[in-house]
Amino acid sequence: MLFKKRNDFCAGFTDNSLIYINLNVKKLIVIITAIFYLIACEKREDKILISDLVSKTQYYDYEIFNEENLKIYGKWKFIYGGFVGKSETGYEYLEVIPFGIYGLITNNEVKEYGQILVVKQEEDVTIVDFLPDFKYITNSFLDQKVVAFQGTDTLILTDNYLGWGCRYYYKRTK
């Protein structure tokens, strides 16, 4: 027999040392739970796309732009512009996807999306209307605009009614 009495086995442990071990186990459980909680609550950096909210054929079943104006499709970062140089739009990006769908994005969140209506599309000028979906109206500046491109990475939208005094410049991001 290794131990004469049960108390000989437990002689090295006092009531205080058992409490200390019990507290360490509790601390370990709390730390592990906190780690799992932090991992589970990790902030998602997923970007919401216009195509996540609307189908390609929601407004049109066919392409609305001619070959020259297909360059409008993509994601455009607002650079500067507005009425007499005022540089504020209330959004960061303008995204345009087929077939004639636009969206306004801020902090990876879609603030507005809707239909692009081609008013006039000729060799020398293209005029479009931006018509927001009734669920996503933000009173943005977008209404009837003249579309122009400067090179392959700059989009210029000019107010059709105010003329050249109200331009918005965008740089292509994708």
Secondary structure, DSSP 8 states (H G I E B T S, - for coil): ---SSHHHHTTT--HHHHHHHHHHHHHHHHHHHHHHHHHHT--------HHHHS-TTSS-SS--S-GGGGGG-EEEEEEEEEETT----S-SEEEEETTTEEEEEETTEEEEEEEEEEEEE-SS-EEEEEEE-TTS----S-SEEEEEEETTTEEEEEETTTGGGEEEEEEE--
